[in-house]
Amino acid sequence: MTHVAKSQGHRIKGFVRCVARGFAPLKKWCLTPFLFFFVIPPLWADQPVMKTLSAHVIHAAEDSLSIAVDFRHPATDKVHRLIFHKDNESGLSGMKSLRDLRPGQVVSIDYVEDSSGKKMIRRIAKVKLSGPPPGLEKFNGI
């Protein structure tokens, strides 16, 4: 091997080492989006989606573990009878049990659907229906 070939070999190795060191931060920078797009999403992909609706109470079960409501779909104006179930993650706002609800009352329900399709209550609250605030009874807008 000639002297010229040896010096070129050292230059190439030095260049490769320099490039490798210079791109080390770039490697970390490229790895971060990879983690966020391909590794981490499966960790939360199976989480159920929280949904919210307001509906009229039909009746609560005797054991206070489920409630039947009528929900009027705003787009189709069709009434759907839905059954919601209470579990250990359910929160009752302003009531001690589902039996405190009376037929005809309006409730707001935050819920998730489990793997079998059951609607599980995460939060339920009575909706207070009232008129306009005092002094604005005759207000018709701007």
N, C-alpha and C positions, 0 to 999 in steps of 0.2 A: 504494500500500500504506500503510495507516495505521500510526501509531506502535505501536498495540497489537499488530497483526499481526506487525510486525518483532520486538518483544520476545518474543512467543510463539514465533516461529521460532527465535530465539537460544536460548530455554529448551529447546526440543525438541532442537536440535542439541547443546546442552550436556548434556542428559539422555542422549542417545544416546552421546556421547563418554564420559560418566561410567560408563554401564552397560557399554560396551565395555571400558573400562579395568578396571572392577570384576570383570568376568567373565573376564578374561584367565587368571588362575590356574585358574578353573573349566574353561576350554577345554583347558588342559594336562592337568588332572585327568581330563577326559572322553576325551582322546586316548590316555592310557596304557592303559586297559582295551581300547580299540579295537585298539591294537597287540598286546596280549597275546592277544586272542581271535581276531583275524582276520589279522594280518600274520605274526606269529612262528610259530604252530603249523605252517603248511606247511613251515617250515624243518626241523622234526624229525618230521613226519608219516610220511615215507618210511623212517624208521629201522626195521630189523627188530626184532622182539620177542625178547628173550633167554628161552629156556626151559631147564629143568633136568630131568633124569631119571636114575634109576639103573637099570642093566640088566646082564644076563649076557653076557659076550663069547662070540661064536660063533667068529669067526676074523677075523684082520687080513689085508688084501690083501698080496700079495708085494711090491708097491712101497711099502708102508707109507703109502699116501695115503687109505685108507678102512678102515672096520671095520664088521663086521656084528654086531648085538647082538639079544638077545631081551628085550623089555620087557613085563612083565606089568602090564596096566592095573589100577590098584587098585579101580576101581569095577565093572568088568565081569569081572575076573579072566581076561581074554582075553590071550593071548600074541601080541605083534606083532613080526615080524622087521623091524628098521630098519637102514638103511645110513647111516653118518655119514662125511663127507669132511673131510680135513685140507687146510688152505691156509696161506698165509703169516701169517694172523692167529690160527692155532690155538696154544693153549698146552698143553704136556704137563707134568703135575705128577707128579714122581717117576719119570719114565721118559724114555728118550732117543728112542724111536720107538714107533709103534703095534705094531710087531712084538714088543715086550717083553711085550705082553699075552698071556695064555694062555686057551684056551677054559675057560669056567666061572667065570672071575674076575668079580667085580662091579665095575663102574665107575660113576662119577658123571660125567655129561656136561652141560656148559652149551653150548647150540647156538642157532643162528639158521637160519631157512630163507631161502635166496636167492630171487630172482625166479622161478627155474625150479622151485622146490620142493625143491631139494637141501638136506639138513640139513648145515650147516657147523659143525664143532667150533670152539668158542671156548676151551673148557677141558675137559680130561679128566683124571681122577684115579682111581687104584685105591682101592676102598673096603675098609678093613680090617674083616673080620668077626671079631668076638671075643665071648667070653662076658662075663659081668658082671665088674666089678673084683674084685680079691682081697678076700675077706672077705664078699662079698655074694652068694655062690653060692646060699644058701638063703633069701635075702630074698624075701618074697612080697608086699610092699607094706605100706601102713599099715593 
